[in-house]
């Protein structure tokens, strides 16, 4: 088992964490990445190395995403040199004292023994949680849920388990800072990776002052890949709108114009989404996906027709603003339906152990 800890300007809590892990799991390989913390933190990293950890160093701060990639690459090299460790899982944890050893052991055990390729330690965010943490997680959780239709309680958790088979894929993902962890979850479905979330203890030391998350800037970083991820639906909307206006100008009849526009945009959207949702290589699923998509398209076509007839014919609204209003509503409905039913992704959850007495079992 590998434990990977990205660290930027850590304090003594990092040393306490690795010492506690070494005490209960002396055989585990712990890799710490110093992400340009500077000379002031050199004593901390020296003590971590003396405790038996591997310390990798970035000369300057590159961001949490780059620190994680540096660690993943190093672990891939280690496992390649040691065939006995080729199937070992990797657990990432934060350096600021937010994760208890008990929870790291639980995530590690579930990653090693479970069927899911990705295991998340999900925190809860109540009234006693610092406002910065609640805002950051609410934004990330909201945009993630919109894009994927998957419900996760904590999309920003740094406590994550990955089976060894995911490491090369993790190195290919974009993102250098906090958006990198968001991309892991956003694009896991493309690869057919299963995600399992288990609840963990929420720890906020000193009002979470050790966190380097910037609510506004880093939330924007998280939002950007979601917009890119949703691009197929936006492209479909543009194709549909342009085709509708061309057909309506040519025929002067709304109904057949809507049908033709939907056919063209539907083929475009289906083709793009098979690529985006990672299903284009699974030819055996093409028939089922096509049937589900056609059924959805018929339902959306009927809704589109009725709403446009109501707005354009009965209420005498201009076609373009009416089209935009209808498409905003149908965009949300279509995206949710495609994620949940047409191009299905798998998500598992698990209850927490009833008591910490289970810690002794995890240590065996």
Buried (B, 14 or more C-beta within 10 A) or exposed (E): BBBBBBBBBBBEBBBEBBBBBBEBBEEBBBBBBBBBBEEEBEEBBEBBEEBBBBBBEBEEBBBBBBBBBBBBBBBBEBBEEEEEBEEBBBBBBBBBBBBBBBBBBBBBBBBBEBEBBBBBBBBEBEEEBBEBBBBBBBBBBBBBBBBBBBEBBBBBBBBBBBBBEBBEBBEEBEBBBBBBBBBBBBBBBBEBBBBBBBBBBBBBEEEBEBBBBBBEEBBEBBBBBBEBBBEBBBBBBEBBBEBBBBBBEEEEEBEEBBBBBBBBBBBBBBEBBBEBBBBBEEEEBEEEBEEBBEEBBEBBBEBBBEBBBEBBEEEEBEBEEBBEBBBEEBBEEBBBBBBEBBBBBBBEBBEEBEEEEBBEEBEE
